[in-house]
Amino acid sequence: MTARPLIARQPNERLLSLIREAACSNAGLARRVNMCAAERGLDFRYDKTSVARWIRGQQPRGRAPEIIAEALGRKLGRTVTADDIGMGASRQLTAAVGLHFAAGLAEGVEQAVELWRSDVARREAGETGVTGPYGPGGAQVAPAALVEPSRDWLITPADADVARASGQRVGSADVAALTATTAALVDLDRRWGSGHVRPVVVHYLDTVVAGLLGGSYRDAVGRELFGAAARLTELAGYMAIDTGLPGLAQRYYIQALRLAQAAGDRGFGGYVLAAGMSHLAAELGNPREVIQLARAAQEGARGRVTPRAESLFLAAEARGYAQLGDNESCRRTAGAAVAALERADAEAGPGDDPPWAAHFDAGYLADELAHCHRDLGQGRAAQQRAAEALAVHPHGRARRRAIGLLIMATGQLQEGDLEHACHTADEAGTLLDGLRSRRGATYFADFRARLEPHRGQSRVREFTARWQLP
């Protein structure tokens, strides 16, 4: 069987052309760059392998591009800019960035860092003004990469050792700071929506986290570091969805999956598949992929997660069946999810569940099941489950409460209760009015579309006028 080729980044033809013109070897250029950096008090330790990576398309961080340009300029006897070597701010992003689940650890780190850097460059050039890996506005998803990374994750051997011996020293305190920062960003996102927070997350990944991953650390600390980096990268994926960038979210989820592999955390890898990529597939209307991803999560994390996590994975699978209209399979899988959560509540003690699963309580499960009933057209059950979720979700989680209200409103509309449906959606609209959340806006738009057959009703006209809808 022929091995599947790696998805390569776009070669830096400008740099390669100038290196050839300068008749400079890779090792020779590396020495010249290090010498130029030393003149500025910088400690660069590039070698011929570094130069080979630049030629393949990797872009070094910080002031390195301008110093590489100066080193080449001295050899050529003329001024050379960062743009001349294909490393300027206008550098075009490549279609493969972030779409590959790397087999090797070094390549995995390189891909994650390049994704973060590319995202920053994309934001600086304008969210909708860059042609590159994400399509217009980051909206395009690569269909072939929806399920394929989960297969790579299932068969890729564990990383034997993640220790690094060069770079700044990284310790447990650095990992603790990263973990605490992520928790604070999660709270801000829940309160105000990703539109307010995502730029901070992207910048933090590109600067602080990339620097930590490039440092030196023991294997044990490295595992913790990769786990914390995976969590923040997964959060960035969710935020990309919430800002209307599903193509970008897909790439963040794939890299979060690889970072979780480096951490040796199969459970969180399953979470990325079930709570991240599976939900992305659901929002894209691809139910078979939803089911495949949820099953991959269950298989890959089998025996390594708590019953609470099992419930989360099963709930994701149930949503796929609901989208397919398979009522019986949905009922069976949802029942297994409920049973797993009951087992977790009865058996698990404080601290037994990992942080990424601890939040999955009766309210979150009710929210997932409410989506299932909505998709199956079971309005009464959708209302019941949505009410259960709303009774548990704290008021600080404005986005989740708004979505729960819209699911309830849809259930009321499915049961013919137009008055209550519009009233409930009004409540949701009030919450969303203070958020910057594309996900919330999408749910609101879905409810609006369901009102279309009733547009002649006075209550619908009133609702439309209030929210200034066309």
C-alpha positions in Angstrom: 0.0 0.0 0.0 1.4 3.4 -0.9 1.8 5.9 1.9 -0.4 8.9 1.8 1.8 11.9 1.0 2.1 14.8 3.5 0.3 17.9 2.6 3.1 20.3 2.0 3.1 24.1 2.6 3.8 26.2 -0.5 7.6 26.5 -1.1 9.1 30.0 -0.7 10.2 30.4 -4.3 11.4 34.0 -3.7 13.8 33.0 -1.0 15.1 30.0 -2.9 15.7 32.2 -6.0 17.8 34.7 -4.0 19.8 32.0 -2.3 20.7 30.6 -5.6 21.6 34.0 -7.0 23.8 34.6 -4.0 25.5 31.2 -4.6 25.0 30.6 -0.9 24.6 27.2 0.8 22.0 26.6 3.4 24.6 26.2 6.1 26.4 29.4 4.8 23.2 31.4 4.9 22.5 30.2 8.5 25.9 31.3 9.6 25.5 34.8 8.0 22.1 35.2 9.6 23.4 34.3 13.1 26.3 36.7 12.7 23.9 39.6 11.7 21.8 38.8 14.6 24.7 38.8 17.0 25.6 42.3 15.8 22.2 43.4 17.2 22.6 41.5 20.5 20.3 38.7 19.4 21.2 35.0 20.0 20.1 33.2 16.8 21.1 29.6 16.4 19.9 28.7 13.0 21.5 25.9 10.9 21.1 24.4 7.5 17.9 22.5 8.6 16.4 25.9 9.6 17.1 27.3 6.1 15.6 24.2 4.5 12.4 24.8 6.4 12.3 28.4 5.3 12.6 27.3 1.7 9.7 24.8 2.3 7.6 27.7 3.5 8.0 28.0 7.2 8.3 31.6 8.3 10.6 32.4 11.3 9.4 34.5 14.2 10.1 38.1 15.3 12.9 40.0 13.7 14.3 37.0 11.9 12.8 37.8 8.4 14.5 41.3 8.3 17.8 39.9 9.4 17.6 37.0 6.9 17.0 39.7 4.2 19.9 41.8 5.4 22.3 38.7 5.4 21.3 38.0 1.8 21.6 41.6 0.9 25.1 41.8 2.1 26.1 38.7 0.1 24.4 40.1 -3.0 25.6 43.7 -2.5 22.2 45.3 -2.6 19.3 46.0 -0.4 16.9 43.1 0.1 13.6 43.4 2.0 11.5 40.9 3.9 9.0 41.1 1.1 11.7 40.2 -1.4 12.4 36.9 0.4 8.7 36.1 0.7 8.5 36.8 4.4 6.8 40.2 4.5 3.4 41.1 5.9 2.0 40.6 2.5 3.1 37.0 2.4 0.2 35.0 1.0 -1.2 32.2 3.1 -1.1 28.7 1.8 -4.1 26.4 1.3 -2.6 23.6 3.3 -2.0 25.5 6.6 -3.4 23.5 9.5 -5.2 20.8 7.6 -2.7 18.0 8.2 -2.5 15.8 11.3 1.3 15.5 11.5 2.9 12.1 12.1 6.0 13.5 13.8 6.1 15.8 16.8 8.5 18.5 15.4 6.2 18.7 12.3 3.2 18.9 14.5 4.6 21.9 16.5 5.7 23.5 13.3 2.2 23.2 11.8 0.4 24.6 14.9 2.8 27.6 15.1 2.4 28.3 11.4 -1.4 28.2 11.8 -1.3 30.7 14.6 1.1 33.0 12.8 -0.9 32.8 9.6 -4.1 33.7 11.5 -2.4 36.8 13.0 -1.1 37.8 9.5 -4.6 37.3 8.1 -6.2 39.5 10.8 -3.6 42.2 10.2 -4.4 42.2 6.5 -8.2 42.3 7.2 -10.6 39.4 8.1 -12.2 39.3 4.7 -9.4 40.7 2.5 -7.0 37.8 2.4 -6.9 35.0 -0.1 -5.4 32.0 1.5 -6.2 28.8 3.4 -9.6 29.8 4.7 -11.4 31.1 1.6 -13.3 34.3 1.8 -13.7 35.3 5.4 -12.4 31.9 6.5 -15.8 30.3 5.7 -14.7 27.4 3.5 -14.2 24.0 5.1 -12.1 21.2 3.4 -14.6 18.3 3.2 -11.9 15.7 2.9 -10.3 16.8 6.2 -13.5 16.5 8.2 -13.0 12.9 9.2 -9.5 12.0 7.9 -7.6 13.5 10.8 -9.6 11.4 13.2 -8.4 8.3 11.4 -4.8 9.5 11.6 -5.3 10.2 15.3 -6.5 6.6 15.8 -3.5 4.9 14.2 -0.7 7.3 15.1 1.7 5.9 17.8 2.1 7.9 20.9 5.1 10.3 21.0 7.8 8.5 23.0 9.4 11.6 24.4 8.5 15.3 24.1 11.4 16.8 26.0 13.4 19.6 24.4 17.0 20.7 25.4 17.3 24.1 23.7 15.6 27.5 24.2 14.3 29.2 27.2 13.6 27.1 30.3 9.9 26.2 30.7 8.6 24.9 34.0 5.3 24.0 35.7 4.7 27.6 36.6 4.6 28.6 33.0 2.1 25.8 32.3 0.0 27.0 35.3 0.0 30.5 33.9 -1.2 29.3 30.5 -3.9 27.2 32.1 -5.1 30.1 34.2 -5.1 32.4 31.2 -7.2 29.9 29.2 -9.8 29.7 32.0 -10.1 33.5 32.1 -10.6 33.6 28.3 -13.2 30.9 28.5 -15.2 33.0 31.0 -14.9 36.2 28.9 -16.0 34.3 25.8 -19.1 32.8 27.6 -20.1 36.3 28.8 -19.5 38.4 25.8 -19.1 36.2 22.7 -16.0 35.3 20.7 -16.0 38.5 18.6 -14.6 40.4 21.6 -12.1 37.7 22.7 -10.8 35.8 19.7 -8.1 38.5 18.7 -6.6 38.1 22.2 -6.5 34.3 22.0 -4.9 34.3 18.6 -2.2 36.8 19.6 -1.5 34.9 22.8 -1.0 31.6 20.9 1.2 33.3 18.4 3.5 34.9 21.0 3.4 33.3 24.4 2.4 29.7 23.6 4.6 29.4 20.5 7.5 30.7 22.5 6.9 28.1 25.3 6.7 25.2 22.8 10.0 26.3 21.4 11.7 26.3 24.8 13.4 23.6 26.8 11.5 21.3 29.1 11.5 17.9 30.7 9.2 15.2 29.3 6.7 15.5 32.2 6.5 19.3 31.9 6.3 19.1 28.1 3.3 16.8 28.3 1.5 19.3 30.6 2.5 22.1 28.2 1.2 20.4 25.1 -2.0 19.6 27.0 -2.5 23.3 28.0 -1.7 24.4 24.4 -4.2 21.9 23.0 -6.9 23.3 25.3 -6.4 26.9 24.2 -6.1 25.8 20.5 -9.4 24.0 20.8 -10.9 27.1 22.3 -9.6 29.1 19.4 -11.4 26.7 17.1 -14.7 27.2 18.9 -14.2 31.0 18.7 -13.6 30.7 15.0 -17.0 29.1 14.6 -18.6 31.8 16.8 -17.1 34.5 14.6 -18.3 32.8 11.3 -15.0 31.2 10.3 -15.7 27.4 10.1 -12.8 26.8 7.7 -10.4 28.3 10.2 -12.1 26.4 13.1 -11.4 23.1 11.2 -7.7 23.8 11.2 -7.6 24.8 14.8 -9.4 21.6 15.8 -6.9 19.4 13.8 -4.0 21.1 15.4 -5.6 20.8 18.9 -6.0 17.1 18.2 -2.3 16.7 17.4 -1.2 18.7 20.5 -3.4 16.5 22.6 -1.7 13.5 21.1 1.7 15.0 22.2 0.3 15.5 25.7 -0.5 11.8 25.8 -4.2 12.8 26.5 -6.4 10.5 24.4 -9.4 11.7 26.4 -9.0 15.3 25.4 -8.3 14.2 21.8 -11.7 12.5 21.9 -13.2 15.7 23.3 -11.8 17.7 20.3 -13.4 15.2 18.0 -16.8 15.0 19.7 -17.3 18.5 21.1 -15.4 20.3 18.4 -15.2 18.7 15.0 -18.4 16.7 15.4 -20.3 19.9 16.3 -18.7 21.6 13.3 -19.9 18.9 11.0 -23.4 19.2 12.6 -23.5 23.0 11.9 -22.4 22.2 8.3 -25.3 19.7 7.9 -23.1 16.6 7.6 -24.8 14.1 9.9 -22.8 11.0 8.8 -19.5 12.8 9.6 -21.0 13.8 12.9 -21.6 10.2 13.8 -18.2 9.1 12.5 -16.3 11.7 14.5 -18.2 10.9 17.7 -17.5 7.1 17.2 -13.9 7.8 16.6 -13.8 9.7 19.9 -15.3 6.8 21.7 -13.0 4.2 20.1 -9.8 6.2 20.5 -10.4 7.1 24.2 -12.0 3.8 25.2 -11.0 2.8 28.7 -9.2 6.2 29.3 -12.2 8.5 30.1 -14.7 8.8 32.9 -18.5 8.1 32.4 -19.1 11.8 32.2 -16.9 12.0 29.1 -18.5 8.9 27.7 -21.9 10.7 28.0 -20.5 13.7 26.1 -19.3 11.5 23.3 -22.6 9.6 23.1 -24.6 12.8 23.0 -22.6 14.0 20.0 -23.4 10.8 18.2 -27.1 11.1 19.0 -27.1 14.5 17.4 -25.9 13.0 14.1 -28.7 10.4 14.2 -31.2 13.2 14.8 -30.0 15.1 11.8 -30.3 12.0 9.7 -33.9 11.6 10.9 -33.1 8.2 12.5 -35.3 8.4 15.5 -34.6 4.9 16.9 -30.8 5.2 16.7 -31.0 8.6 18.3 -33.3 7.4 21.1 -30.9 4.4 21.8 -27.8 6.5 21.9 -29.4 9.4 23.8 -30.5 6.8 26.4 -26.9 5.5 26.7 -25.7 9.1 27.2 -28.3 9.7 30.0 -27.3 6.4 31.7 -23.5 7.3 31.5 -24.2 10.7 33.1 -26.3 9.1 35.9 -23.4 6.7 36.5 -21.0 9.6 36.6 -23.1 11.5 39.1 -23.5 8.4 41.3 -19.9 7.2 41.2 -17.5 10.1 40.5 -16.1 12.2 43.3 -14.7 15.7 43.2 -11.8 16.0 40.9 -12.3 12.6 39.2 -13.3 14.2 35.9 -10.7 16.1 33.8 -11.4 19.9 33.6 -12.6 19.6 30.0 -15.3 17.1 31.0 -16.3 18.4 34.4 -18.6 21.0 33.0 -20.8 18.4 31.2 -23.7 18.2 33.6 -27.4 17.5 33.3 -27.9 21.0 31.8 -25.4 20.4 29.0 -26.8 17.0 28.2 -30.3 18.4 28.2 -29.1 21.1 25.8 -27.7 18.4 23.4 -30.9 16.4 23.6 -33.0 19.5 23.0 -31.2 19.9 19.7 -31.9 16.3 18.9 -35.7 16.7 19.5 -35.7 19.9 17.5 -34.1 18.2 14.5 -36.6 15.3 14.8 -39.5 17.7 14.8 -40.5 16.7 18.4 -41.5 20.2 19.6 -42.8 19.2 23.0 -39.7 17.2 24.0 -37.5 20.0 22.6 -39.2 22.5 25.0 -38.9 20.2 27.9 -35.2 19.5 27.4 -34.5 23.2 26.7 -36.2 24.2 29.9 -34.1 21.7 31.9 -31.0 23.2 30.4 -32.0 26.8 31.1 -32.8 25.9 34.7 -29.1 24.8 35.2 -27.1 27.2 33.0 -26.0 30.3 35.1 -27.0 33.7 33.9 -23.3 34.6 33.1 -23.4 32.1 30.2 -25.4 34.5 28.0 -24.7 32.8 24.7 -25.6 29.4 25.8 -28.8 30.7 27.5 -29.7 32.6 24.3 -29.3 29.5 22.2 -31.3 27.4 24.7 -34.1 30.0 24.5 -34.1 29.8 20.7 -34.3 26.0 20.8 -37.3 26.3 23.2 -38.9 28.9 20.9 -38.5 26.5 17.9 -40.1 23.7 19.9 -43.0 26.0 20.8 -43.3 27.0 17.1 -43.3 23.3 16.1 -46.2 22.8 18.5 -48.1 25.7 16.9 -47.7 28.1 19.8 -46.8 31.2 17.8 -47.3 33.7 20.6 -45.1 32.0 23.1 -42.5 31.2 20.5 -42.1 34.9 19.6 -42.0 35.9 23.2 -39.2 33.4 24.0 -37.3 34.5 20.9 -37.6 38.0 22.1 -35.8 37.1 25.3 -33.1 35.4 23.3 -32.7 38.5 21.1 -32.3 40.7 24.2 -29.4 38.5 25.4 -27.8 38.4 21.9 -28.0 42.1 21.6 -25.1 42.5 24.0 -22.9 39.7 22.4 -20.7 39.4 19.4 -21.5 35.9 18.5 -22.1 34.6 15.0 -23.3 31.3 16.4 -26.0 33.0 18.3 -27.0 35.1 15.3 -27.2 31.9 13.2 -29.7 30.4 15.6 -31.7 33.6 15.6 -31.7 33.6 11.8 -32.9 29.9 11.8 -35.8 30.8 14.0 -36.6 33.8 11.8 -36.7 31.5 8.8 -39.1 29.2 10.5 -41.4 32.1 11.0 -41.7 32.7 7.3 -44.9 30.6 6.8 -46.5 32.8 9.5 -45.4 36.2 8.2 -49.0 37.4 7.8 -49.7 37.1 11.5 -49.6 40.3 13.5 -47.4 38.8 16.2 -44.8 37.9 13.6 -45.0 41.4 12.1 -44.4 42.8 15.5 -41.4 40.5 16.1 -39.9 41.4 12.7 -40.3 45.1 13.4 -38.7 44.9 16.8 -35.6 43.2 15.5 -35.5 45.2 12.3 -35.6 42.1 10.1 -36.2 42.3 6.4 
